[in-house]
Amino acid sequence: MDAAGLYDCFKQALSYVELDSVSSSKLIGFGCDGASVNMGRNALRGHMESDRPWIITMWCLAHRLELSLKDAFRGTLFSTIDEILLRIYYVYSKAPKKCRQLEQVVEELQACLDQSEFPVSKTRGSRPLRASGTRFVAHKVVALERFIDRFGAYLNHLTSLVEDSSTKPVDKQKLKGYIKQWKDAKILLGCACFHDILKPAAILCKVLQNNDLCIVSAIEAVLRTVANIERLRSTEVEEFSTVKKVLLRVKEEPATTGSVSNGSEFVYQGIELLRYHQGLAFLKHHKSEYVGNVLACLKDRLKDRESARDELLTHALKIVATHGWEKSEGSGFGYSAIEALSALFSTPLQDAGVDCALLQQEWDDMVYYAKQYLNLVTDPYRVVWWKLFNSSDSSKWRNILVLVELIFTLPISNGRLERCFSQMKLIKTNRRSCLGEDRLDHLLRIQLEGPSLEKWDAGRAVELWWKDKTRRINRTSSQSVTKEKDSGSRDKDAQTMVDFSDWETWLGDYAEQDDPSHSDTD
C-alpha cells in the first residue's frame, strides 16, 4: 500500500472511533517505524504534515535501538552466534519427542553435575528460545541465557541423536557439523560476552516499551544505557559478569587423548571446549571493538537525522526535566525553549484557549514556586509535576501547564502498538479466522485497555445485557410443547424396544422370523 492509501486508512480509523469531527489541531505527534512509506517527504509523513504543519513525526526509539545493534554486530562473531541460536531452535521446534528426551538429559546432568556447574535457568524449561525474527533485543538476551545454562544438555542430546540408528543420515551429518562448531570455546565464551554487552540495551528496550513512556524517562534510560556500556570499555573481558561465571565453571582436567599439546583439556558441563585459550584471546582482542561499535551505532541511530527535530526535543526536555531547575539562576531560564515550542504549536495552543503572551510570565512564577516549596533534587520529575498540577496555585499557571501536557503527549516509542499486533495474532487464530472487524476490535480493546478479571465488576455488563432486549427467564409454552413432544416420542420408542433380559428367547424369536419354513405363502 502506498502513502496515499495509508493516509486514507488513517482517516477512516479516526472516523471509525468517531474522532473525525474533533479538531485536527488535537493531533500533535505521529509515531512510526523507519520504513520509507512512513518517513519520506512524499510518504505518509508528508501527507500528515501537509494538513498539519506543526505535527511531530517520531521514529520509534525501540526500533532504532534494534537497528543500531544490527549495524554494530554485522559481520562479527555475533552473526555466527545468532545463526546458531536459530539453528538450535529449529532442531527442537515442532519436535515433542526431542523435547522430552532433552528434559531427561537435563535431569541426568543435574544429578551428576554440581549445582554451581549446572545452574537453574532463570527462564523455565530447557527448550531453546527463538531469538531471530523478533524486533526487541530482550528476546536475544533471554535466548543467550538459555543456551549458556543448557549448553551441556544440548551437546549431549545432539550426540545421542547422532548415535541413534533411527536418525536419518542427512540429519546425522548436519548434527555432526553443529556439534563440531559449537564445541569451539569461542562460541560459548562469545555468547557470554555478547550477553553482557546486550544486557544494558535489553533493559533500555523494556523501558521503551512502557505504556507511560515520556520524553524524560526515555532520555534518562538512554543516558543510563550509554554509561553502562561505556564502563565495559574499561573492563577486562574476564571481569564481565556472565563471562566470569562461565570461566569459574570451566574445569581444567588431564587430557584423555594425546591430541592436546599441553596435556590438559577444558570442560564445561561435561563438554570439552576446543581451542580454549585461542577463544579467550580472540574475545580479549575484539572486546573493545564490539563495545565501541555499539556506542557509535547507538549514537548514530538515536540521534535524529534532522537537527531541527533534535533541537525541538532538547527544548521539550529542558521544560519537563525538573532536575535542571535547581541549577537555573535569574530570569530567562527556558525562554528560548518556550518560544520555540509555542511558535511550532501555535495553532493547537490557540485552539485550546492558551494565551501565548503569558507563557514566560507563568513559567517564571511556576519555577520560583517549585524552588521554594518542592524538593527538586530528590523527588522524581513525575512527583514534582503531580504536585504542580494539583497545587492550589495551579490556576495561575493554566497556560504553561497546557503546554506541558502537550509535551508529555509526544510519541517516543510504538511498543504498545507492537503489543496490539501480537494480541491480535493470539485472538484471531486459525480456528477464529471468521471473527468480524467489530468483534475483533472489541476483543482487542478489552484485552489491551480493559481491567483485570479480579478488578472487573460484571454487574454493569449483566445490566446492559438484560436491558438489550426482553429476556425470558421462565419456561415458555413453546418450550413446554417441545418437551411434551420429546417425552411422547421417547415413550413410543420405549414400547418398541426389545427386552434383552432373556437372551435365548430373543434369539429364538428372531430365528423363527428368519426361517423360510415359517413364512406365510399365498
Secondary structure, DSSP 4 states (H G I P E B T S, - for coil): --HHHHHHHHHHHHHHTT-TTS-GGG--EEEE-S-HHHHSTTSHHHHHHHH-TT-EEEE-HHHHHHHHHHHHHTTSHHHHHHHHHHHHHHHHTT-HHHHHHHHHHHHHHHHHS-TTTSPPPSSSSSSPPP-SS-SSTHHHHHHHHHHHHTHHHHHHHHHHHHH-TTS-HHHHHHHHHHHHHHTBHHHHHHHHHHHHHHHHHHHHHHHTT-TT--HHHHHHHHHHHHHHHHHHHTS-GGGSHHHHHHHHH-EEEE-SSTT-TTSEEEEETTEEEBSHHHHHHHHHHHHHHHHHHHHHHHHHHHS-SSHHHHHHHHHHHHHH-GGGTTT--STTTTHHHHHHHHHHTHHHHHHTT--GGGHHHHHHHHHHHHHHHS-TTTS-HHHHHHHHHTSTTGGGGHHHHHHHHHHHTS----HHHHHHHHHHHHHS-GGGTT--HHHHHHHHHHHHHSPPTTT--HHHHHHHHHHHS----SPPHHHHHHHHHHHHHHHHHHHH----S-HHHHHHHHHHHH-GGGS---
